[in-house]
Amino acid sequence: MRALKELAKGLGKKFKQRPPTLTGGRGRFEQSLTVCYARLGACDFYKISKAGISAAAREPSSLINRLTGKNILVLGKELFYYWREKYPPAIQKNLKGIISNDAAELFPMIAKPSFHYKVFEAHANYTIVDIWAWESRVADELTKGVGNPSRKDFYFNYLIPEDLLFRAEAPEAAIYAEGGKIYAIAYGPNGFIGFRTLSPPLKEGDIEVFLRSLGAYRQQLKAINLSGITLSAGMDIPPVHIIDNSTGCPVSLLGLNSFKLAPFRTKTWHSALDTQLLFRIAMYSMAAYLVSSFLSIKKLDTSIEDIEKETSKVTKQINELAELQDKDVTAKLLIALAKKVSEFTPPLDVIEVLTRAIPEGSYVTQLNITNRNVDVYIVSADPSGVISKLSTSKEVEAVKLVGEPTREGQTYKFRLSIDMRDTISASSSASSPAAITTASIPQAVVAPQAVVSKASIPAAIMNANPNSVASPLNRASSPSAIMKTNKIF
């Protein structure tokens, strides 16, 4: 008792004017919190923001609030059990499995325990762990309107036992009354140190027992905060600090706006989604997709049919164009052939010229016509006379002797290269067939062996100058009678 008085007197002088620090500064407040404080048989709801804490009505959580909001379920002291256990030194990640195996034995009064643990002290040979356990179904029963349609569901993503909400920069103690009981709890920078439940009215002996239960931490306490405590008359302990709790909310919630919530998260963001609703949405989306696909395929089939019709029309037009192009090519070929024919000297015209120039007793043994050049072998007794007559002919442009004449008895065989004029075709076309067929040719120059027929004249030439072959040819009237052979080309 003497130690309590000395501690109380010292704290009364040093901390009387210092405001309470139930929770230490842990991060910066950025988002309002929705808190459900659960106690035996009831739940109280609060809104905590930068402006402070206020009571709130129970409202269903929206989807946005479920996904992004911070909804906290705080379990009051009446709903959980506490135990401090010593374990062999173990890695932190193995403690949860070890405690899970021991939970049923540590808390036999709980049928299906859920728990939260915190390492209180870690030594080389052992580890001291604080464990808070509660019935698993308690959270669901408290936050869901089971059997009571007027109650709305409360979706929470953080669950915190009340003892773990106390935190301070230096070790402190808080003694407060709640629900007809008095609770004394010690806490520091790492949170919970120890607690004790006291029965009203508060006595000096109760406080002494609580301080002694803290062991070595009793000497480290820097302040005692009181809330809702009525001291008995004659109690020799000055109040250190009276907590101003005008809102009437639980003392443990006063510093929640700067509390580090991450270790107490129980649900991920996707757990907030309604599985049945998502399944229905997926089914409806699949049905809509199938209907859309069917309509798209039907529309695509219609488009393909239209494309096929258009393709058929274009193919028909291409074929017609190709036919027209083929006809155009044929016309071009005919024009080119006509031009070629116009550049070719007709053989009958050449024979007519030779007939007039060759004297009696002379004849042609070989005749080759290339365009307007005539290569001819002549047998005659007077080569110079033949050349002279051909040179003076108006149809002949030039006459050239090729090689030396060869003597054959009284005659000479010689070769001439004759260039015909371009006017020969027009003049020959204007002449009548009678002029050619009635020409008087001496019988002396006729070679009995020579025979000329239609087969020896090309069809193109016959078509080009039909008047020259309109009547049958005979040895007496045709100039080809001077030929010794029927080969023209």
C-alpha positions in Angstrom: 0.0 0.0 0.0 2.9 2.3 0.7 4.2 1.8 -2.8 0.8 2.6 -4.3 0.6 5.9 -2.3 4.0 7.0 -3.3 3.3 6.2 -7.0 -0.1 8.0 -6.8 1.4 11.1 -5.1 4.2 11.3 -7.7 1.8 10.8 -10.6 -0.6 13.4 -9.2 2.1 16.1 -9.2 3.6 15.3 -12.5 0.7 14.2 -14.8 -2.4 16.0 -13.4 -2.5 18.4 -16.3 -1.4 16.0 -19.0 -4.2 14.8 -21.4 -4.9 11.1 -21.6 -3.1 9.0 -24.3 -5.1 5.8 -24.4 -3.6 5.1 -27.8 -0.3 6.2 -29.2 0.1 8.0 -32.5 0.1 5.1 -35.1 -0.2 6.6 -38.5 -2.4 9.4 -39.8 -6.2 9.5 -39.8 -7.5 9.6 -43.4 -10.8 7.7 -43.6 -13.9 7.5 -41.4 -14.4 4.3 -39.5 -17.6 2.4 -38.8 -17.4 0.6 -35.5 -19.6 -2.0 -34.0 -18.9 -2.4 -30.3 -20.3 -5.9 -29.3 -21.1 -6.7 -25.8 -23.2 -9.4 -24.2 -26.6 -9.4 -25.9 -26.3 -6.0 -27.7 -24.3 -4.0 -30.3 -23.6 -0.3 -30.3 -22.6 1.5 -33.5 -20.2 4.5 -33.8 -18.8 6.7 -36.5 -15.2 7.7 -35.9 -13.7 10.5 -38.1 -11.2 13.3 -37.8 -13.7 15.4 -36.1 -14.3 12.9 -33.4 -16.6 10.0 -32.4 -20.3 9.9 -32.5 -23.1 7.3 -32.1 -24.6 5.9 -35.3 -27.6 3.9 -36.3 -27.3 0.4 -37.5 -27.4 0.4 -41.4 -26.7 -2.2 -44.0 -23.3 -2.0 -45.6 -23.3 -0.9 -49.3 -21.2 -2.7 -51.9 -18.8 0.3 -52.1 -18.5 0.3 -48.3 -17.8 -3.4 -48.3 -15.0 -3.0 -50.9 -13.3 0.1 -49.7 -14.6 0.9 -46.2 -13.1 0.2 -42.8 -15.7 -1.6 -40.8 -14.5 -2.7 -37.4 -16.1 -5.2 -34.9 -14.8 -4.7 -31.4 -15.4 -7.5 -29.0 -16.1 -6.4 -25.4 -14.5 -8.1 -22.5 -17.6 -10.1 -21.8 -17.3 -11.9 -25.1 -13.7 -13.3 -25.1 -11.3 -15.1 -22.8 -7.7 -14.2 -22.1 -4.8 -16.5 -21.4 -1.0 -15.9 -21.1 1.0 -19.1 -22.1 4.7 -19.9 -22.2 6.0 -21.8 -25.3 9.4 -23.0 -26.3 11.3 -20.6 -28.6 9.6 -20.8 -31.9 9.5 -18.9 -35.2 6.7 -16.4 -35.3 5.0 -18.1 -38.3 4.8 -21.4 -36.4 3.0 -20.0 -33.4 -0.4 -19.8 -35.1 -0.3 -23.5 -35.8 0.9 -24.4 -32.3 -1.8 -22.3 -30.7 -4.5 -23.8 -33.0 -3.6 -27.2 -31.7 -3.7 -26.0 -28.1 -6.8 -23.8 -28.3 -9.3 -26.5 -27.3 -7.2 -27.4 -24.3 -6.5 -23.8 -23.2 -10.1 -22.8 -23.6 -12.3 -25.8 -22.8 -15.3 -23.6 -22.2 -15.4 -22.6 -25.9 -16.9 -25.2 -28.4 -15.3 -23.8 -31.6 -12.7 -21.2 -30.6 -11.4 -18.4 -32.8 -8.4 -16.5 -31.4 -5.9 -13.7 -31.8 -2.4 -13.8 -30.3 0.5 -11.4 -29.6 4.0 -12.2 -28.4 4.4 -10.5 -25.1 8.1 -11.4 -24.4 10.6 -13.4 -26.5 13.6 -14.9 -24.7 16.3 -17.3 -25.7 14.8 -20.2 -23.9 11.1 -19.5 -24.1 8.4 -17.2 -25.5 5.5 -15.7 -23.6 2.3 -15.3 -25.7 -0.9 -13.5 -24.9 -4.0 -15.2 -26.4 -7.6 -13.9 -26.7 -10.2 -16.5 -27.7 -14.0 -16.3 -28.4 -16.7 -18.5 -29.8 -16.5 -18.5 -33.7 -20.3 -18.1 -34.1 -20.4 -15.0 -31.8 -19.3 -12.6 -34.5 -21.9 -13.8 -37.1 -24.7 -13.8 -34.6 -23.9 -10.3 -33.4 -23.5 -8.7 -36.8 -26.3 -10.5 -38.8 -30.0 -10.1 -38.3 -30.6 -13.8 -37.7 -34.3 -14.4 -36.8 -34.9 -10.7 -36.6 -35.8 -9.1 -40.0 -35.7 -5.6 -38.4 -32.0 -5.9 -37.8 -29.7 -5.2 -40.7 -26.5 -7.1 -41.4 -23.2 -5.4 -40.5 -20.3 -6.4 -42.8 -16.9 -6.1 -40.9 -13.4 -6.6 -42.3 -11.5 -6.0 -39.0 -12.1 -7.8 -35.7 -10.3 -6.5 -32.5 -10.6 -7.7 -28.9 -11.1 -4.7 -26.7 -7.9 -5.3 -24.7 -5.8 -4.7 -27.8 -7.1 -1.2 -28.4 -5.2 0.4 -25.6 -1.8 1.8 -26.5 0.4 4.6 -25.3 3.8 6.1 -25.9 4.9 5.2 -22.3 3.5 2.5 -20.0 0.2 3.7 -18.4 -2.8 2.2 -16.7 -6.5 2.9 -17.1 -9.2 2.1 -14.6 -12.7 2.5 -15.9 -16.2 1.2 -15.2 -18.4 -0.4 -17.8 -21.4 -2.7 -17.6 -21.5 -2.7 -13.8 -17.9 -3.8 -13.5 -14.6 -2.1 -13.1 -11.7 -2.9 -15.3 -8.0 -2.1 -14.8 -5.7 -2.5 -17.7 -2.0 -1.6 -18.2 -0.6 -0.9 -21.7 2.5 0.6 -23.3 4.1 1.2 -26.7 3.6 -2.4 -27.7 0.0 -2.5 -26.4 -1.4 -4.8 -23.8 0.6 -5.5 -20.6 -1.9 -6.9 -18.2 -5.4 -6.4 -16.8 -7.7 -7.3 -13.9 -11.4 -7.2 -13.4 -12.5 -5.5 -10.2 -15.8 -5.4 -8.3 -17.3 -2.1 -7.3 -16.9 -0.2 -5.1 -13.2 0.3 -5.8 -11.0 -0.3 -2.9 -7.3 0.4 -2.3 -6.6 -3.2 -1.9 -8.0 -4.0 -5.4 -5.7 -1.4 -7.0 -2.8 -2.8 -5.0 -3.5 -6.3 -6.2 -3.7 -5.0 -9.8 -0.4 -3.2 -9.6 1.4 -6.1 -8.1 0.1 -8.4 -10.9 2.1 -6.3 -13.3 5.4 -7.5 -11.9 8.4 -5.4 -13.0 6.1 -3.2 -15.2 4.6 -1.7 -12.1 7.7 0.5 -11.7 7.5 1.7 -15.3 4.0 3.1 -15.1 4.0 6.8 -15.9 0.3 7.6 -15.5 -3.1 6.3 -14.2 -6.2 7.3 -16.1 -9.6 7.1 -14.5 -13.0 7.0 -16.2 -16.4 6.6 -14.5 -14.8 5.7 -11.2 -16.3 6.9 -7.9 -13.7 6.7 -5.2 -14.7 5.5 -1.8 -14.6 8.1 1.0 -11.4 8.1 2.9 -9.4 6.4 0.1 -5.9 7.6 0.4 -5.2 7.8 -3.4 -5.3 11.0 -5.3 -6.8 10.8 -8.9 -4.1 11.1 -11.4 -6.2 12.1 -14.4 -9.9 11.9 -15.1 -10.6 10.8 -18.7 -13.1 13.2 -20.4 -15.6 10.9 -22.1 -18.5 13.2 -22.8 -19.6 11.1 -25.8 -20.5 8.2 -23.6 -18.7 5.7 -25.9 -16.5 2.9 -24.5 -13.1 4.2 -23.3 -11.3 1.7 -25.5 -12.6 3.5 -28.7 -11.2 6.9 -27.9 -8.0 6.5 -29.7 -9.1 4.2 -32.5 -8.7 6.9 -35.2 -4.9 6.5 -34.9 -4.8 2.7 -34.4 -2.9 0.4 -36.7 -5.6 -1.9 -38.1 -3.6 -4.0 -40.5 -2.8 -6.9 -38.1 -6.6 -7.4 -37.4 -7.9 -7.7 -40.9 -10.1 -10.7 -41.3 -11.5 -10.4 -44.8 -10.1 -9.5 -48.2 -11.8 -7.1 -50.5 -13.2 -9.9 -52.8 -14.9 -11.6 -49.9 -17.3 -8.6 -49.8 -18.8 -9.7 -53.1 -22.0 -11.6 -53.0 -21.2 -15.0 -54.5 -24.8 -15.8 -55.4 -25.2 -12.5 -57.1 -21.9 -12.9 -59.0 -23.0 -16.4 -60.1 -26.4 -15.0 -61.3 -24.6 -12.1 -63.1 -22.2 -14.6 -64.7 -25.2 -16.8 -65.9 -27.1 -13.8 -67.2 -23.9 -12.5 -68.9 -23.3 -15.9 -70.5 -26.9 -16.1 -71.7 -26.7 -12.5 -73.1 -23.4 -13.5 -74.8 -24.9 -16.6 -76.4 -27.9 -14.6 -77.7 -25.6 -11.9 -79.0 -23.4 -14.5 -80.6 -26.4 -16.1 -82.3 -27.6 -12.8 -83.6 -24.1 -11.9 -84.8 -23.7 -15.3 -86.6 -27.1 -14.8 -88.2 -26.1 -11.4 -89.3 -22.8 -12.7 -90.5 -24.5 -15.4 -92.6 -26.7 -12.7 -94.2 -23.7 -10.6 -94.9 -21.9 -13.6 -96.5 -24.9 -14.3 -98.8 -24.9 -10.6 -99.8 -21.2 -10.7 -100.4 -21.5 -13.9 -102.5 -24.2 -12.3 -104.7 -22.0 -9.2 -105.2 -19.0 -11.4 -105.9 -21.1 -13.3 -108.5 -22.1 -10.0 -110.2 -18.5 -8.8 -110.2 -17.2 -12.2 -111.6 -19.8 -12.0 -114.4 -18.7 -8.5 -115.2 -15.0 -9.5 -115.2 -15.8 -12.4 -117.5 -17.7 -10.1 -119.9 -14.8 -7.7 -119.8 -12.3 -10.5 -120.5 -14.4 -11.5 -123.5 -14.5 -8.0 -124.8 -10.8 -7.7 -124.2 -10.2 -11.0 -126.2 -12.3 -9.6 -129.0 -10.3 -6.4 -128.9 -7.1 -8.4 -129.1 -8.4 -10.3 -132.1 -9.3 -7.1 -133.8 -5.8 -5.8 -133.1 -4.3 -9.0 -134.5 -6.4 -8.6 -137.6 -5.3 -5.0 -138.0 -1.7 -6.0 -137.6 -2.1 -8.9 -140.1 -3.8 -6.5 -142.6 -0.9 -4.1 -142.1 1.6 -6.9 -142.6 -0.2 -8.0 -145.7 -0.3 -4.4 -147.0 3.5 -4.4 -146.6 3.9 -7.7 -148.6 4.2 -7.5 -152.4 1.6 -9.8 -154.0 3.2 -12.7 -156.0 0.9 -12.3 -158.9 1.9 -8.6 -159.2 5.5 -9.6 -159.3 4.9 -12.3 -161.9 3.1 -9.7 -164.0 6.1 -7.4 -163.9 8.5 -10.2 -164.7 6.3 -11.3 -167.7 6.5 -7.9 -169.2 10.3 -7.6 -168.7 11.5 -11.1 -169.7 11.9 -11.5 -173.5 11.0 -14.6 -175.5 13.2 -17.6 -174.9 13.8 -16.6 -171.2 12.1 -18.1 -168.1 12.2 -18.0 -164.3 13.6 -21.1 -162.4 13.2 -19.9 -158.8 11.3 -17.0 -157.2 11.5 -15.8 -153.6 9.5 -12.8 -152.3 10.4 -11.2 -148.9 8.2 -8.2 -148.2 9.0 -5.9 -151.2 12.2 -7.6 -152.1 12.2 -10.2 -154.9 15.0 -12.7 -155.3 14.7 -14.4 -158.7 16.8 -16.8 -160.8 16.4 -16.2 -164.6 17.6 -18.2 -167.6 18.0 -16.0 -170.7 20.2 -15.5 -173.7 20.2 -11.7 -173.0 20.8 -10.9 -169.3 21.5 -7.3 -169.9 18.3 -6.8 -171.8 16.3 -8.4 -169.0 18.0 -6.1 -166.4 17.4 -3.1 -168.6 13.7 -3.7 -169.0 13.2 -4.4 -165.3 15.1 -1.2 -164.4 12.8 0.9 -166.6 9.7 -0.7 -165.2 7.6 1.8 -163.2 6.8 -0.9 -160.5 10.5 -1.6 -159.9 12.6 0.7 -157.7 16.0 -1.0 -158.1 17.6 -4.1 -159.8 20.8 -5.7 -158.6 22.8 -8.6 -160.1 23.8 -11.0 -157.4 26.9 -13.1 -158.3 28.2 -14.0 -161.8 25.9 -15.3 -164.6 26.4 -19.0 -165.4 26.6 -20.0 -169.0 24.4 -23.0 -170.1 24.8 -23.5 -173.8 23.4 -20.5 -175.6 21.8 -19.1 -172.4 22.8 -17.6 -169.1 21.5 -18.4 -165.7 21.8 -15.4 -163.4 20.3 -14.1 -160.1 18.6 -10.8 -159.6 17.6 -8.9 -156.4 14.6 -6.6 -157.2 13.2 -4.0 -154.9 9.5 -3.3 -155.7 7.9 0.0 -155.3 5.0 0.6 -152.8 2.6 1.6 -155.5 2.5 -1.8 -157.0 -0.3 -2.9 -154.7 -2.6 -0.1 -155.6 -1.9 -0.4 -159.3 -2.4 -4.1 -159.2 -5.6 -3.8 -157.2 -7.0 -1.4 -159.7 -6.3 -3.6 -162.7 -8.9 -6.0 -163.8 -8.5 -9.8 -163.9 -9.1 -9.7 -167.7 -6.0 -7.6 -168.2 -3.9 -10.3 -166.6 -5.6 -13.4 -168.0 -5.7 -12.1 -171.6 -2.1 -11.0 -171.8 -0.4 -12.4 -174.9 2.6 -14.4 -173.9 4.7 -16.1 -176.5 4.6 -19.8 -176.5 8.4 -19.9 -176.7 8.8 -18.8 -173.1 6.3 -21.3 -171.7 7.8 -24.2 -169.8 5.7 -27.2 -170.4 6.6 -28.7 -167.1 5.2 -25.6 -165.1 1.8 -26.1 -163.5 0.3 -23.4 -161.2 -2.7 -24.1 -159.0 -4.6 -22.4 -156.1 -2.8 -24.6 -153.6 0.5 -22.9 -154.5 -0.8 -19.4 -153.4 -1.3 -18.6 -149.7 -4.9 -18.1 -148.5 -4.1 -14.7 -146.9 -2.9 -13.4 -150.3 -5.9 -14.9 -152.1 -8.2 -13.0 -149.6 -6.1 -9.8 -149.9 -6.4 -9.7 -153.7 -9.4 -11.8 -154.7 -9.7 -10.3 -158.2 -6.3 -11.9 -159.2 -7.7 -15.4 -158.6 -11.4 -15.0 -159.4 -11.2 -17.0 -162.6 -9.4 -20.3 -163.2 -5.8 -20.0 -164.3 -4.5 -21.9 -167.3 -1.1 -22.2 -169.0 -2.2 -20.0 -171.9 -3.5 -17.0 -169.9 -1.6 -16.9 -166.6 1.7 -15.1 -166.2 2.8 -18.0 -164.0 3.3 -20.0 -167.1 6.9 -18.6 -167.3 7.7 -20.4 -164.0 9.7 -23.6 -164.3 8.6 -24.7 -160.8 5.4 -24.4 -158.8 7.3 -23.2 -155.6 6.6 -19.5 -155.1 8.1 -19.1 -151.5 
